[in-house]
Amino acid sequence: MTNRSAPRRHLSTSPFAAPTDPVIKDFAVGDRVSHDRHGLGKVIGQEPTGALLVDFGATQVRVLSPYKGMHKL
C-alpha cells in the first residue's frame, strides 16, 4: 500500500461536495472551554507552537492544534 502525499483534487463535474478547509479555532489565555474527553476547563497558557495548556481541575493537559474536540464556551 502506498500513502498519498497530497489529497486528490476535486473535479468540477463531481456530484459530491468539495472538501472544505478546516476552521482554525482561536483561543486565548483565560477562555473557558469544553473538551469531549476531559470536560470543562480553562486555558492557562499558550505556546508559540500553537499548543494550549488547559486546566481541567484535577489535571492540566497540553492540547495540540487543531484542537479536536475542544470548543470555546
N, C-alpha and C positions, 0 to 999 in steps of 0.2 A: 504494500500500500504506500502511496505517496501522499505527502501533505502539500496542499496548495499554499503558495507564499502570499497570494492575494485572493480576495473573494472574486467570484465571477461577476462580470459586468451585467447590468440589467439591459435587456433588449426592449426597445420601444414597442415592439409588437407582442410582448408577453402579456398573457391575461392576468398575471399575478402582480401585486403591488410592488413598487420599487422599495428596496430596503431603506430604512431611514437611519440617519446618523444618530448615535446615542446622545441624549441630552446630558450636558456636563452640569452636574449639580454643584452649587456654590454654598459652602458652609463657612461660618465664621466662629471664632472663639466666643463661647457663651451661648451659642444656639442650642436649643432643646431639640433632641432628635429621638426618633423611634427606629429601632433596628429589628428586623424579622427574627433574629436568633437571640439577641441579648436584651431586648426590651427597651425601656425608656432610659435616656441618658443625656449628658450634657457635654458639648465639645469643650475640652480644656486645653488643647494645643493643636498647632498646625505646623507641619514640617515643610521645608522648601520643596521637597519632592512631591507634595500633594497629599501625603498621608495625614490622617487626623488621629489625635489621641482623644478617646471618648471615655468619660467616667460613667459607668452603669451602676453605681452604688457599691456593690460588693467587689467589682473588678474594673480595671482600666484596660481598654482594648485599643490597639493600633489598627485603624481601618484604612485600607489602601484604596486609592482611586480605581475604579469609577463608583465606589461606594454602593455596591449592590445590596439591596435590601434595607438601605437606610434612607429615611425621609425626615425632612425638617418639619417641626411642629409649629 
